[in-house]
Amino acid sequence: MERRLSAASRRSAPSPIQQLSHLAQRVGAVNLAEGFPDFPAPPHVKAAAAAAIAADHNQYRHVQGISDILAETAKRDHGLDVDPLTDFVICCGQSEAFAAAIFAIIDPGDEVLLFDPAFETYETCIELARGVPVYVPLDPPSWTLNEDEFLKSFTSRTKAVVLNSPHNPTGKVFSKEELHIIAQACQKTDCFAITDEVYEYITYDENKHISLASLPGMQERAIITSSLSKTYSVTGWRIGWACAPASIASAIRNIHVKLTDSAPAPFQEAALIALTSTPDFYSSLKKDYEVRRDFILQLLKDFGFHISFKPQGSVFVFAELPWSWQISDIDFVTNLINDAGVAVVPGRGFFHRNCDGESYHHRYVRFAFCKSDATLMAAAIRMRKLADTKGKTWLTGSGRQEDQTASASP
Ligand SMILES: Cc1ncc(COP(=O)(O)O)c(C=O)c1O
């Protein structure tokens, strides 16, 4: 019956990236690939979840208190007036909030603008709704919004723009000027904006996260999606939300109820505690991540990368392979797994526009630094050892041939 599977399921088959992930598991590589923390969640949040299980919060549930707190936060952080009774849908992570938002607004043939490179899950949701993803390239090395390219991507079928800031995979935080361009275009063309703000509390240096919804004229057309996953290091708990004006939130809620009914009950209870963490919690989160970011940047520089864009937010470095290294992203990652025992992600999976073999699309590698000190240190030791023993030969891709059977990890 395989031939009767849907076209959408065939399009979302495992990618070369997932195959590399299997290789990494086989050789026991240190994991700087996936964007989930490998350190413990905050004790006060874990205690709240344990207490909620002990108190038998086991059934389908909508915890209204989450919306109440989120409404206060939206006012405090972004000056937004939202109604906690009508404007929130508590979902199974940002992922479900995004899917439900797409199903609520997209008809077959509607076009959705996305910035390229992009986090992988958006496209599948849009295609499942039989919408058409249309990619607008961000310009390297700083992943700047190209206003002309963006404006000319709108057609009479454009229904929504997706904005992820702080951005996975590049670490870009969209500037106020860029947000204004996006906001004006959405209003002029009467489009929705769906934002993905899961890294809202993880920004560096002078960079500040601004919600697109807070720009003049945007709240009525913005669907904010976010979650507990990254801020509280609980990606497996699956608590997220969509926030939109009542009539749009109601449509999203109707879809959400049919998809999953409700988010995990005990973790919704724990969300009440997580979301009321003290200001110290958020400043430590930033500081700790900034230390990790700087550690990984130094490691990459020592290894031979020229870092032309320092992440402004999120938990990734999207590093360009120097042109003198005659090696593609896939080969680099395969070799790094085999020779150093360190797993990272080839950049090409985040690019969606057609590109030829010489394109910069094959020259980026994503390092996730949402990892414990022990993991980051282990990766550093392995990469430094590789650089010391093989150095330039390895980087240029020569010297691999005779090494094909070399042992997997140091
Ligand atoms: C940009 C971005 N959005 C959403 C998610 C997934 O969020 P959630 O765990 O809330 O579904 C991720 C996870 O890596 C991400 O990087």
The ligand as an SDF file (V2000), in Angstrom:
LIG
                    3D

 16 16  0  0  0  0  0  0  0  0999 V2000
   12.5340   28.4210   15.4740 C   0  0  0  0  0  0  0  0  0  0  0  0
   11.8820   27.2890   16.2010 C   0  0  0  0  0  0  0  0  0  0  0  0
   10.5620   27.2730   16.3180 N   0  0  0  0  0  0  0  0  0  0  0  0
    9.9220   26.2720   16.9570 C   0  0  0  0  0  0  0  0  0  0  0  0
   10.6090   25.2110   17.5040 C   0  0  0  0  0  0  0  0  0  0  0  0
    9.8390   24.1190   18.1750 C   0  0  0  0  0  0  0  0  0  0  0  0
    9.1830   24.6420   19.2980 O   0  0  0  0  0  0  0  0  0  0  0  0
    8.2640   23.7380   20.2340 P   0  0  0  0  0  0  0  0  0  0  0  0
    9.1390   22.8020   20.9920 O   0  0  0  0  0  0  0  0  0  0  0  0
    7.5880   24.7050   21.1190 O   0  0  0  0  0  0  0  0  0  0  0  0
    7.3140   23.0120   19.3520 O   0  0  0  0  0  0  0  0  0  0  0  0
   12.0050   25.1730   17.3790 C   0  0  0  0  0  0  0  0  0  0  0  0
   12.7560   24.0240   17.8880 C   0  0  0  0  0  0  0  0  0  0  0  0
   13.9100   23.8270   17.6200 O   0  0  0  0  0  0  0  0  0  0  0  0
   12.6500   26.2430   16.7160 C   0  0  0  0  0  0  0  0  0  0  0  0
   13.9740   26.2780   16.5910 O   0  0  0  0  0  0  0  0  0  0  0  0
  1  2  1  0
  2  3  1  0
  2 15  2  0
  3  4  2  0
  4  5  1  0
  5  6  1  0
  5 12  2  0
  6  7  1  0
  7  8  1  0
  8  9  2  0
  8 10  1  0
  8 11  1  0
 12 13  1  0
 12 15  1  0
 13 14  2  0
 15 16  1  0
M  END
$$$$
